[in-house]
């Protein structure tokens, strides 16, 4: 046992590939305090009803059809799996859990909304 190596997390040095229809997304710091459109500061502890959240897609699996890395996606924050990779927090979602996609690559007539 003199030559035992300390345990190293395998994700420290290995590339990560998403599988099937999975998405790896990162939520911008919007989970803390936020401001209403009128300028009112809303604390992080304020109870919000079923509020959807936006996140940026970091990586996609090979079976994801309509979303690309860099897109902004709208999802339900209650239906998620959280993971930490190299000190950063990410969320793993399935493509079917996405409610909307915002991206400059989308055709102008596809949504009628501009965010």
Order of alpha helices (4+ residues) and beta strands (2+ residues): beta-beta-beta-beta-beta-beta-beta-beta
